[in-house]
Amino acid sequence: MSKIAIATLGCKVNHYESAGIVEALRRSNHEIADFRESADVYIVNTCTVTAKTDYQSRQLIRRAHRRNPEAPIVVTGCYAQTDPERLASIDGVTLVAGDEAKELIPGLIERDEHRSGRIIVGDTNRRRPFSSLPVTVMEDQTRAYLKVQDGCDTFCSYCIIPYARGRSRSLPADNVVEAVRGLVGSGYLEIVLTGIHLGHYGRDLPQSPGLASLIRRIEADTSLERMRISSLEPMDITNDLLETIGSSRRLCRHLHLALQSGDDGILRLMGRDYSTDRFRQLVYRILDHTPETAVGIDIMVGFPGEGQREFENTAAFVESLPLAYFHVFPYSRRPGTRAASMENQVDEQVKRERARTLRKLGAEKRTAFLNRSLGSDLSVLVERKRDRTTGLFRGFSDTYIPVCLENGDSSLFNRIVTVKAETIKANKILGKVNANG
């Protein structure tokens, strides 16, 4: 039995896959340690969406080597897929396993084959089967993630992920239902459906069932109390999906959309398949169907060719929309993508300044959304930890509002309760749990 520590960077899909690795290792009676401790084996599940995450991945590897220079280090994830040789050259790294090889890691450790110096990286150009280590427990999480889709066929000009994850592929609905039942059996009340290009769910399966069909199947065939959808591409919001969202009693009123830019010229350079006008229409269609929905966006600043006028177009566009929050990212030049060789690259300082401007605007949108919730009843899943700012027990509403419970106690852990929203503090709602729950 070994003492194994794992660190994970990046998206919900990566965290789900790490949970699968941990569960398989536990079945073999290995002890899972905190990554900050000395361990017999370290696993780093990397991300390569930006240069910053590449750097963070390398730093984690070096920290692990300093903690125990004798411990083998297994590196996996998207960075391992796209630049395995660089990672293999770092002191302490004994195995580099690309995304497809993640499910092999527990077996390689069990057979003591993780010290060999091997690089296991598959060809992302070929159609690969859906790879999924089963997960029934996500440690330290009140809500569980469930990977139902992987890969991407879109190849936006800035994005390295299709080269790391390969073609789009889906977990069949029967398998999804089985996985949901397993998580529900472990006590989870809320599951977040995740994928790399989630809106393409089912296109590779017989009869091409869509995401809306999957949601209805989960509602019909499981006892799951609450379901949330992770990030979607704008043009993947079909009428069928909108109708399903509007009629569902268990789907959270929360949609996160990847806008990326509010300037039509920049959207074309990015290879995005919509205009700002279509995006605006989509936001209002969503809110017409379900008016209380929290609509959040991803937005990128500093894409090649984004001058002051284009940035001002973006700022004015997002300010004009009834959005709940923004996630703002400076453009990161990714080798091998079309955008990396484009002219008119934007200065890093300019990117940082633009990001600060949009984050300030996003904070104002967040405050306005919170204010609209005051006086209403919020459905909140209570987490097993206190809020750092207020010291109160906390949770998230179905509209993705962080809520602190003024009269909460540990008996409410992992329960969905009704909370009257009373005040705002530190970008959170403070409220009281209704007497009857």
C-alpha positions as CSV (number, residue, x, y, z in Angstrom):
1,M,0.0,0.0,0.0
2,S,1.3,3.4,-1.0
3,K,0.6,6.9,0.3
4,I,-0.5,8.8,-2.9
5,A,-1.2,12.5,-3.3
6,I,-2.9,14.1,-6.2
7,A,-3.3,17.7,-7.4
8,T,-5.7,18.9,-10.0
9,L,-5.8,22.0,-12.2
10,G,-8.4,23.2,-14.6
11,C,-12.0,22.4,-15.4
12,K,-14.7,20.3,-13.8
13,V,-13.9,17.5,-16.2
14,N,-10.4,17.3,-14.9
15,H,-11.6,17.3,-11.3
16,Y,-14.1,14.5,-12.1
17,E,-11.3,12.4,-13.7
18,S,-9.1,12.9,-10.7
19,A,-11.9,11.7,-8.5
20,G,-12.1,8.6,-10.6
21,I,-8.4,8.0,-10.2
22,V,-8.6,8.5,-6.4
23,E,-11.6,6.1,-6.2
24,A,-9.7,3.4,-8.1
25,L,-6.6,3.8,-5.9
26,R,-8.7,3.5,-2.7
27,R,-10.2,0.3,-4.0
28,S,-6.7,-1.0,-4.1
29,N,-6.2,0.1,-0.5
30,H,-3.9,2.9,-1.2
31,E,-3.9,5.9,1.2
32,I,-4.7,9.3,-0.3
33,A,-2.7,12.1,1.2
34,D,-2.9,15.8,1.0
35,F,-0.7,17.1,-1.8
36,R,1.1,19.4,0.7
37,E,2.4,16.4,2.6
38,S,5.2,14.0,1.9
39,A,3.9,11.0,-0.1
40,D,5.2,7.9,-1.8
41,V,3.7,8.8,-5.2
42,Y,2.5,12.2,-6.6
43,I,0.0,12.6,-9.4
44,V,-0.4,16.0,-11.1
45,N,-3.5,16.3,-13.4
46,T,-2.5,19.3,-15.5
47,C,-4.4,22.0,-17.5
48,T,-3.1,23.8,-20.6
49,V,-5.8,26.3,-21.4
50,T,-3.4,29.2,-20.7
51,A,0.3,29.7,-20.3
52,K,-0.4,30.4,-16.6
53,T,-1.9,26.9,-16.1
54,D,1.2,25.4,-17.8
55,Y,3.4,27.3,-15.4
56,Q,1.2,26.3,-12.4
57,S,1.4,22.6,-13.5
58,R,5.3,22.8,-13.6
59,Q,5.4,24.5,-10.2
60,L,3.2,21.7,-8.7
61,I,5.6,19.1,-10.1
62,R,8.6,20.8,-8.7
63,R,7.0,21.3,-5.2
64,A,6.2,17.6,-5.1
65,H,9.8,16.7,-6.0
66,R,11.1,19.0,-3.2
67,R,8.8,17.4,-0.6
68,N,10.1,13.9,-1.4
69,P,12.9,13.7,-4.0
70,E,12.6,9.9,-4.0
71,A,8.9,9.8,-4.9
72,P,7.9,9.0,-8.5
73,I,5.7,11.8,-10.0
74,V,3.0,10.9,-12.5
75,V,1.9,13.7,-14.8
76,T,-1.3,13.5,-16.7
77,G,-4.0,15.8,-18.2
78,C,-4.1,18.2,-21.1
79,Y,-0.6,19.7,-20.7
80,A,0.8,16.1,-20.6
81,Q,-1.1,15.4,-23.9
82,T,0.3,18.5,-25.8
83,D,3.8,18.8,-24.5
84,P,4.8,15.4,-22.9
85,E,8.6,15.7,-23.6
86,R,8.9,19.0,-21.6
87,L,7.1,17.5,-18.6
88,A,9.1,14.3,-18.8
89,S,12.3,16.4,-18.5
90,I,11.4,17.8,-15.1
91,D,13.3,16.2,-12.2
92,G,11.2,13.5,-10.5
93,V,8.8,12.8,-13.3
94,T,8.7,9.1,-14.0
95,L,5.5,8.8,-16.1
96,V,3.7,11.1,-18.4
97,A,0.2,9.9,-19.4
98,G,-2.0,11.9,-21.8
99,D,-5.7,12.4,-21.3
100,E,-6.7,9.0,-22.9
101,A,-4.2,7.2,-20.6
102,K,-5.7,8.6,-17.3
103,E,-7.7,5.5,-16.7
104,L,-4.5,3.4,-16.9
105,I,-2.8,5.2,-14.0
106,P,-4.3,3.2,-11.1
107,G,-3.3,0.0,-12.8
108,L,0.2,1.2,-13.6
109,I,0.7,2.2,-10.0
110,E,-0.6,-1.1,-8.7
111,R,1.8,-3.0,-11.0
112,D,4.7,-0.7,-10.0
113,E,5.0,0.4,-13.7
114,H,4.8,4.1,-12.9
115,R,8.6,4.4,-12.4
116,S,9.6,3.5,-15.9
117,G,10.1,6.9,-17.5
118,R,7.4,6.1,-20.1
119,I,5.4,8.6,-22.1
120,I,1.9,7.3,-23.0
121,V,0.2,9.8,-25.3
122,G,-2.4,8.8,-27.9
123,D,-3.3,10.3,-31.2
124,T,-6.1,12.9,-30.7
125,N,-6.8,12.9,-34.5
126,R,-8.5,9.5,-34.3
127,R,-11.9,8.8,-32.9
128,R,-11.4,7.6,-29.4
129,P,-13.9,5.7,-27.1
130,F,-15.4,7.6,-24.2
131,S,-13.0,7.1,-21.3
132,S,-14.6,7.3,-17.8
133,L,-13.3,6.0,-14.5
134,P,-16.5,5.5,-12.4
135,V,-17.0,8.0,-9.6
136,T,-19.4,7.6,-6.7
137,V,-17.6,10.0,-4.3
138,M,-16.1,13.4,-4.8
139,E,-14.2,14.1,-1.6
140,D,-14.9,17.5,0.1
141,Q,-17.6,18.4,-2.4
142,T,-21.3,18.8,-1.6
143,R,-22.3,18.7,-5.2
144,A,-20.9,16.1,-7.6
145,Y,-19.6,16.4,-11.1
146,L,-20.5,13.9,-13.8
147,K,-18.6,13.9,-17.1
148,V,-21.1,13.0,-19.8
149,Q,-19.2,14.4,-22.8
150,D,-15.5,14.8,-23.8
151,G,-13.5,16.4,-26.6
152,C,-14.3,19.1,-29.1
153,D,-14.7,19.4,-32.9
154,T,-15.0,23.2,-33.1
155,F,-11.3,24.4,-33.2
156,C,-11.8,28.0,-32.3
157,S,-8.7,29.9,-33.4
158,Y,-7.4,30.5,-29.8
159,C,-8.1,27.2,-28.2
160,I,-5.6,24.3,-27.7
161,I,-8.1,22.0,-26.0
162,P,-9.3,20.1,-29.1
163,Y,-5.7,19.2,-29.7
164,A,-5.5,17.8,-26.2
165,R,-8.9,16.2,-25.8
166,G,-9.6,14.9,-29.3
167,R,-12.9,14.6,-31.1
168,S,-16.3,15.0,-29.4
169,R,-17.7,11.8,-27.8
170,S,-20.5,11.1,-25.3
171,L,-21.4,8.7,-22.5
172,P,-24.5,6.8,-23.5
173,A,-27.7,7.7,-21.6
174,D,-28.0,4.3,-20.0
175,N,-24.5,4.7,-18.5
176,V,-25.3,8.3,-17.4
177,V,-28.4,7.1,-15.6
178,E,-26.3,4.4,-13.9
179,A,-23.7,6.9,-12.8
180,V,-26.3,9.3,-11.5
181,R,-27.9,6.5,-9.4
182,G,-24.5,5.7,-8.0
183,L,-23.9,9.3,-7.0
184,V,-27.4,9.6,-5.5
185,G,-26.8,6.4,-3.6
186,S,-23.7,8.1,-2.1
187,G,-25.9,10.9,-0.8
188,Y,-25.5,13.6,-3.4
189,L,-28.5,15.8,-3.9
190,E,-27.0,17.9,-6.7
191,I,-25.0,16.8,-9.8
192,V,-23.4,19.1,-12.3
193,L,-23.4,17.7,-15.8
194,T,-20.0,18.5,-17.3
195,G,-18.2,18.2,-20.6
196,I,-15.6,19.9,-22.8
197,H,-18.3,20.8,-25.4
198,L,-21.3,19.8,-23.4
199,G,-23.8,21.1,-25.9
200,H,-22.6,18.5,-28.5
201,Y,-23.7,15.7,-26.2
202,G,-25.1,12.8,-28.1
203,R,-24.1,13.7,-31.6
204,D,-21.8,10.7,-31.9
205,L,-24.4,8.3,-30.4
206,P,-27.1,6.3,-32.3
207,Q,-30.2,8.5,-33.1
208,S,-28.1,11.6,-31.9
209,P,-29.9,12.3,-28.7
210,G,-29.3,15.8,-27.5
211,L,-28.6,17.3,-24.1
212,A,-32.3,18.1,-23.5
213,S,-33.1,14.4,-24.1
214,L,-30.5,13.4,-21.6
215,I,-31.9,15.8,-18.9
216,R,-35.4,14.4,-19.4
217,R,-34.0,10.9,-19.1
218,I,-32.3,11.6,-15.8
219,E,-35.4,13.2,-14.4
220,A,-37.6,10.3,-15.5
221,D,-35.3,7.5,-14.4
222,T,-33.5,8.7,-11.2
223,S,-34.4,10.3,-7.9
224,L,-31.8,13.0,-8.2
225,E,-33.2,16.2,-6.5
226,R,-31.2,18.8,-8.3
227,M,-29.2,19.0,-11.6
228,R,-27.0,21.8,-12.9
229,I,-25.5,22.3,-16.4
230,S,-21.9,23.5,-16.8
231,S,-20.7,25.9,-19.5
232,L,-22.5,25.9,-22.9
233,E,-21.7,27.4,-26.3
234,P,-24.4,29.9,-27.3
235,M,-25.5,28.2,-30.5
236,D,-26.0,24.9,-28.6
237,I,-29.0,26.4,-26.7
238,T,-31.8,24.8,-28.9
239,N,-35.5,25.4,-28.6
240,D,-35.8,21.9,-27.2
241,L,-33.3,22.7,-24.5
242,L,-35.0,25.9,-23.6
243,E,-38.3,24.2,-23.3
244,T,-36.7,21.5,-21.1
245,I,-35.1,24.1,-18.9
246,G,-38.4,26.0,-18.6
247,S,-40.5,22.9,-17.7
248,S,-38.0,21.1,-15.4
249,R,-38.6,21.0,-11.7
250,R,-35.1,19.8,-10.9
251,L,-32.8,21.7,-13.2
252,C,-31.1,24.7,-11.7
253,R,-32.1,28.1,-13.1
254,H,-28.5,28.9,-14.0
255,L,-26.8,29.0,-17.5
256,H,-23.2,29.8,-18.1
257,L,-22.5,30.8,-21.7
258,A,-19.1,31.3,-23.5
259,L,-19.5,34.7,-25.2
260,Q,-15.8,35.5,-25.5
261,S,-16.2,38.9,-27.2
262,G,-18.8,41.6,-27.7
263,D,-17.3,42.7,-31.0
264,D,-18.4,41.0,-34.2
265,G,-15.1,41.4,-36.0
266,I,-13.2,39.7,-33.1
267,L,-15.8,36.9,-32.9
268,R,-15.1,36.2,-36.6
269,L,-11.4,36.1,-36.0
270,M,-12.0,33.8,-33.1
271,G,-13.9,31.4,-35.3
272,R,-17.1,31.8,-33.3
273,D,-20.4,30.9,-35.1
274,Y,-22.6,33.7,-33.9
275,S,-22.9,37.5,-33.8
276,T,-23.5,39.8,-30.9
277,D,-27.1,40.3,-32.2
278,R,-27.8,36.6,-32.0
279,F,-26.2,36.4,-28.6
280,R,-28.4,39.2,-27.4
281,Q,-31.5,37.5,-28.7
282,L,-30.5,34.3,-27.0
283,V,-30.1,35.9,-23.6
284,Y,-33.6,37.4,-23.8
285,R,-35.1,34.1,-25.1
286,I,-33.6,32.4,-22.0
287,L,-35.1,35.0,-19.7
288,D,-38.4,34.9,-21.5
289,H,-38.6,31.2,-20.8
290,T,-37.4,31.3,-17.2
291,P,-37.1,34.9,-15.9
292,E,-35.2,34.2,-12.7
293,T,-32.4,32.4,-14.5
294,A,-28.8,33.5,-13.7
295,V,-27.1,34.0,-17.0
296,G,-23.3,34.2,-16.6
297,I,-20.6,34.5,-19.3
298,D,-17.0,33.8,-20.2
299,I,-15.3,36.8,-21.8
300,M,-11.8,37.1,-23.2
301,V,-9.8,40.3,-23.5
302,G,-6.7,41.1,-25.5
303,F,-7.4,38.7,-28.5
304,P,-5.1,39.6,-31.5
305,G,-6.6,42.6,-33.3
306,E,-8.6,43.8,-30.3
307,G,-7.9,47.5,-30.4
308,Q,-9.5,50.1,-28.1
309,R,-12.6,50.4,-30.3
310,E,-13.2,46.6,-30.3
311,F,-12.7,46.5,-26.5
312,E,-15.1,49.4,-26.0
313,N,-17.7,47.5,-28.2
314,T,-17.3,44.5,-25.9
315,A,-17.7,46.6,-22.7
316,A,-20.7,48.4,-24.0
317,F,-22.3,45.1,-25.2
318,V,-22.0,43.2,-22.0
319,E,-23.1,46.3,-19.9
320,S,-26.3,46.4,-22.0
321,L,-27.3,42.7,-21.2
322,P,-29.2,41.5,-18.1
323,L,-26.3,39.2,-16.9
324,A,-25.7,37.8,-13.5
325,Y,-21.9,37.7,-13.5
326,F,-18.8,37.5,-15.8
327,H,-15.7,35.3,-15.8
328,V,-13.0,37.4,-17.5
329,F,-9.8,35.9,-19.0
330,P,-6.9,37.6,-20.7
331,Y,-6.1,35.9,-24.1
332,S,-3.2,33.5,-23.8
333,R,-1.1,32.6,-26.8
334,R,-1.2,28.9,-27.3
335,P,1.4,27.4,-29.7
336,G,-0.2,25.4,-32.5
337,T,-3.4,27.5,-32.7
338,R,-4.3,29.8,-35.5
339,A,-4.4,32.8,-33.2
340,A,-0.9,32.3,-32.1
341,S,0.4,33.4,-35.5
342,M,-2.0,36.3,-36.0
343,E,-0.8,39.9,-36.3
344,N,-1.6,42.6,-33.9
345,Q,-0.9,40.7,-30.7
346,V,-2.0,42.8,-27.7
347,D,0.4,44.0,-25.0
348,E,0.2,42.1,-21.7
349,Q,-0.2,45.2,-19.6
350,V,-3.1,46.3,-21.9
351,K,-4.7,42.9,-21.4
352,R,-4.5,43.3,-17.6
353,E,-6.0,46.7,-17.7
354,R,-8.9,45.6,-19.9
355,A,-9.5,42.6,-17.6
356,R,-9.7,44.8,-14.6
357,T,-12.2,47.1,-16.3
358,L,-14.5,44.2,-17.2
359,R,-14.2,42.5,-13.8
360,K,-15.3,45.8,-12.2
361,L,-18.3,45.9,-14.5
362,G,-19.0,42.2,-13.8
363,A,-18.9,43.0,-10.0
364,E,-21.5,45.7,-10.6
365,K,-23.7,43.2,-12.6
366,R,-23.3,40.7,-9.7
367,T,-24.4,43.2,-7.1
368,A,-27.5,44.2,-9.2
369,F,-28.4,40.5,-9.6
370,L,-28.1,40.0,-5.8
371,N,-30.2,43.0,-5.2
372,R,-33.0,41.6,-7.3
373,S,-33.0,38.5,-5.1
374,L,-33.6,40.4,-1.9
375,G,-36.9,39.5,-0.2
376,S,-37.3,36.3,-2.2
377,D,-37.1,32.7,-1.2
378,L,-34.0,30.9,-2.4
379,S,-33.5,27.1,-2.7
380,V,-30.1,26.5,-1.1
381,L,-28.0,23.3,-0.9
382,V,-26.1,23.7,2.3
383,E,-22.3,22.9,2.2
384,R,-20.1,21.3,4.8
385,K,-18.0,24.3,5.5
386,R,-18.4,27.9,6.8
387,D,-17.9,31.0,4.7
388,R,-14.5,32.6,5.3
389,T,-15.8,36.2,5.3
390,T,-18.9,35.9,7.5
391,G,-18.1,32.7,9.5
392,L,-21.6,31.5,8.8
393,F,-22.6,28.2,7.3
394,R,-23.2,28.6,3.6
395,G,-24.5,27.1,0.4
396,F,-25.5,28.0,-3.2
397,S,-28.9,28.7,-4.5
398,D,-30.2,27.0,-7.7
399,T,-29.5,30.4,-9.3
400,Y,-25.8,30.1,-8.3
401,I,-26.0,32.8,-5.6
402,P,-23.7,32.2,-2.6
403,V,-25.9,32.3,0.5
404,C,-24.8,32.5,4.2
405,L,-27.3,31.2,6.8
406,E,-27.8,33.5,9.7
407,N,-29.6,30.7,11.7
408,G,-27.8,27.7,10.1
409,D,-26.2,24.8,12.0
410,S,-24.5,21.5,11.2
411,S,-27.9,19.7,11.1
412,L,-28.5,21.4,7.7
413,F,-25.4,19.9,6.0
414,N,-26.2,18.4,2.6
415,R,-29.9,19.5,2.8
416,I,-31.8,21.7,0.3
417,V,-33.5,24.4,2.4
418,T,-35.5,27.5,1.7
419,V,-33.8,30.7,2.7
420,K,-35.3,34.2,2.8
421,A,-32.8,36.6,1.2
422,E,-32.4,39.5,3.6
423,T,-29.2,41.5,3.1
424,I,-26.0,41.5,1.0
425,K,-22.5,41.2,2.5
426,A,-19.2,40.6,0.7
427,N,-21.0,39.7,-2.6
428,K,-23.1,37.1,-0.8
429,I,-26.7,36.9,0.3
430,L,-27.4,36.7,4.0
431,G,-30.7,35.1,5.0
432,K,-32.6,32.9,7.4
433,V,-33.7,29.4,6.8
434,N,-37.5,29.1,6.9
435,A,-38.8,27.4,10.0
436,N,-40.3,24.5,8.0
437,G,-37.2,24.2,5.8
